[in-house]
Amino acid sequence: MSSLEYGPSDLGAYGEPRIEGQASAGAGPMNTLERVAQLVRTCTDCPLGRGRTNAVPGEGNPQAEVMFIGEGPGYQEDRQGRPFVGPAGKLLEGLLASIGSHRDDVFIANMVKCRPPENRDPSSAEMAACTKYLDRQIELVNPKLIVTLGRFAFGRYFPGEGITKARGILREKDGRKIFPVLHPAAVLRREELRPTMIEDFRAISEILEGGIEDSGMEPVVTTPEAPQPAQLSFVAAPGPAAIMVAQAETSTVNVEEAPRPEQLTLF
Ligand code: SF4
């Protein structure tokens, strides 16, 4: 059996692939975020554990109202053991600042906690093996809003749908509010997406203040008097629903499938 093929007897308590001789997180309770992080740092439940320098459990405010979920660690994240510390992380921090927030205010995690080789996409088996940690982090933080960054995190909740059409539309799944946005790395690759990303972040503030309700598949209502991003805050209400969330681009191209510049580590 190859490293990516698992039979029923190889599945652990959470349905994750179990690799012989390795401890599963199911062996111990994950009662705190720190305990989850400890287990992640020693986890070898999927092949990604073999190639990492550091696992990247995730970090942030344990009582955050907003939890961001990305795809997986990149080069810088693998070296530092922290999420979103490369170029995409800098962009994320700038977007948070544009709405009066900071990365310490939110919780940031990824679908997989160890870097896929050469920043390749994580496999379904790897995401399945790792989901027990993210599941528990979500339970422990219990955020008011989950913001998915990019198509893999969006696919966790709405498999088979395209992020290009879904982004910027508040949804609900399993009792949680889900707001999909593009991955910052996609914005770095395609500068023309930056205004869309900025508007989606402005919508995050509005959602938290109750100005935007779950709209299912419908686009969010727009008004012409949107405040400037610097006026917005996770705490201070920006006023009546003065936000414009652009509907998805008409292009059917999946922006995250664009070629990746080799000189940048974007995740
Ligand atoms: S990616 Fe997740 S499941 Fe795989 S070794 Fe790392 S922590 Fe464990």
Boltz pocket constraint, residues with backbone or C-beta under 6 A from the ligand:
constraints:
  - pocket:
      binder: B
      contacts: [[A, 39], [A, 40], [A, 43], [A, 44], [A, 45], [A, 46], [A, 47], [A, 48], [A, 49], [A, 50], [A, 55], [A, 111], [A, 112], [A, 113], [A, 114], [A, 126], [A, 129], [A, 130]]
      max_distance: 6.0
